[in-house]
């Protein structure tokens, strides 16, 4: 009665294991990639890697106004937050490529 179902489940589990191995490899590769964001018309630029570590931050002299430190702080926060979003989008996009077409239920991997 359930003979065919067991074979399908075993095949699905093999697919899941294969995809999980590919995902681990991809995650390691994505950690090495970087994203770059520019805010405030380019006066603040941040570069973040796939591990969400800020690798560089550059601030144009035009953004440094001793009378308006809060604006510079806001630009820096904005740049770093935007980098984090871009890293998340990059990860999701790459993972979707691996899992598309498998027909697995959500949350299976």
Helices and strands as residue ranges (DSSP letters): H 3-32, E 34-39, E 44-49, E 54-59, G 61-63, H 69-99
